[in-house]
Amino acid sequence: MTYLTPLRIALIGGVLGWCGCFNLQPKSDPTRYYVLESLATFGATPTNPIAENLSLGLVPLDLPGYLDTSRITVRKGSYETEYLEFHLWAENLQVGILRALRLNLASLLGTRNIYLQTWPRDSVQLEVHVILSRFEFTESGQALLEADWHLTGPNGKGSKGSGLVREVREVGPLGDDLNPAVSALSELLGELSREIAAGVAISR
């Protein structure tokens, strides 16, 4: 018969305790992915359905380099940004914004003839150019969008209208669930879309 001496008991306890430090269960991935939504999500209706035959071309966005990332951005003060490690865009940000703008303008103007980035020659009546300066959250708990937009004729010729949009929404402290905050950014894109749609209506 083998007797467990106090030393052996201590050694066995130490080994068991050491093994217990290792969790062999698979860990869940904490990363969350978000997409921007269109105005249809918020129940928008066309404001100028007579534009159903209008053709628009959405030129690629002018997007700041610090926003050209899959990680959601938080501005900390005037000069510092933070990139959230586990909160990512589910698609390229420029692609997501253009997708939402296209759906918004189609809904607001009542037209489906909206091209993204490239289109056949002479197939659009107006081009939409957007310079996006801010599209992020602030450390104080705001969603912020700032953008210049202008309309031109085909091939960028002739100004047909322009404007500056700066929109802010209070979203509160950013927690583990950014769905309400991303929804606020989608609403801000909706406001930009309304401004552009109003400019398109005036230009006709």
N, C-alpha and C positions, 0 to 999 in steps of 0.2 A: 504494500500500500504506500502510495506517495503522499507525503504530508506537505501541505502548503505552509511554508515558513512566512513570517511577516515580510521578508525581503521579496519572496516570489509573489506574494499578493500585491505588493506595491508595484512590482514590475509589470504584472498582468494588468493592473488598473491603469498604469501609465500608457501601455500599448493600446488598450481599449479607448482611453480618452483621446489619444493621438489619432486613432482611426475615426473617432467621432467628429473630428474637426473637418473631415472631408465629406461634403454632401455629394453623394453619387447620383442624386436625382437630376434629370436634365433641367436646366434653367430656362425659363421663358424669356423671350426676347422683349425688352421693354420699349423697343422702337415703335413709334406710331407714325402713320403716313396720312397726309391731308390733301384734299383737292378743293379747288375753288368752285363755287356754284354760280349759276346764272340767275338773273332776275326772276325767271319762271319759278324758281324755288320759293320766292317771296310773293308770288301771285301777281306779277306785273302783266299788264295788258298793252297791246300796241297803242302808241299815241298818235301815229300818223300812218294808218294802214294803206293810204292811197299811194304810198311809195313802193308798192309791191313789185313794180317793174324796174326799180332803181338797182344799179349794180355798184357795189362798193369794193374797194381793195384795201385790206388791212396790211400796211407796211410793217415789217419786223420792228419790234420795240427798240427804242434806245434805252437800254437798261444799265444802271451803274454796276461796275464790276463787283462791288461788295455784295450785291444782291444776286449775282449769278452763281448760286450755290443751291444744293438740294436741302440745306439746313435752314430752318426758319430763323429769321434775324430779329434780334432785340437791340435797339439803340440805347446805349448807356451814356447819357450826357450828349455833348456836342461832337465829341471826337472818337468815341469808343463804341464798338459793336460787340455783341455776344452772339454766338451761333449755338442754338440748342442742339445738344448731342442726340437726343432721342426723339425729336420732333422734326420730321422731314416732309418736304413736298413729295407727293406721289408721282409727279411728272416734272419735267423741266419747267421752271417758273415762267419763262417767256411763253412757252407753249400753253401753259395753263391760263395765263392772263389773256392771250389772244383768243383762246377757245371761249372763255367767258365773255369777252367783248363781242365776239362774233354772234354768240347766242343772244346776248342782250340787245344788240343793234337789230338783229333779225326780229326780235319780239317787239321792240319799240317802234320800228319803222314799217313792220309788216312785209319785209322782203327776205327772201332766202338767197338772193344773188349777192352773197358776200364771200369774197375770196381771201384766203390767208397767204400772205408772204409773196406768192408768185401767181400770175394769172396770164392768160393769153393776151397778146397785144390788142389794144383797143376794145377790151371786153368790159372795162369798168368806166363809169362816168365820174366817179370821185375816188380819190385816195385818202385814207385816214392815216395820219402820222402822229405817233404818241411818243413823247419823251418822258419817261417815268423817273422822277427824282427820288421819291420815297415810297416804300411799300413794305411796312414793317410794324413791329410793336415797339413801344417805348417802355423803359424800365418802370415808369409811373403807372402803367396799365392802360395805354391807349393804342388803338389801331390807327395808323396814319398812312394816308395816300397823298402824294403831290405829283402832279403831271401837267405838262404842256401838251396841247393837241392842236393840230391844224389840218385843214382840208385843202386839197389841191385838185386840179384837173388831172387827167391821165398823164402818166410819166412825170408826175411831180410838178407840172406846169400850171402856173396861175394860182394865186391864193383865193380860196373860197370861204374862208372863215378860220378863226382860231380862238383859243381860250386857255385859261389856267385854272386848274381845279386843285383845291387843297381841302381835304375832308378828314375829320377826326371822329372817332367813336371811342367812348369810354368802355373798356372791357374788364377792368379790375385786375387784380393780381393774376399772373399766369401760373396755373397749376399743372397737374398731370394731364388734364383734359383740355386741349386747345380748340375743341370743336366750336364753342361759342365765339372765341376770338377769331378763328379763321372765317366763321360766318360773318363777322363784322368786316373783315377785309373784303369779302365777297360783296357786301352791301356797298362798300366804298367804290368798288369797281362798277357797281350799278349806278352810282351817282355820276361817275365819269362817263358812263355810257349815255346817261340822260342828257348830259351837257353836249356830247358829240351829236346825239340824235337831234337835239334842238338846232344845232348848227347846220346839220344836213338839211333839215326842213326849211331853214331860212335861205339856204344857198340855192334851193330849187326854183 
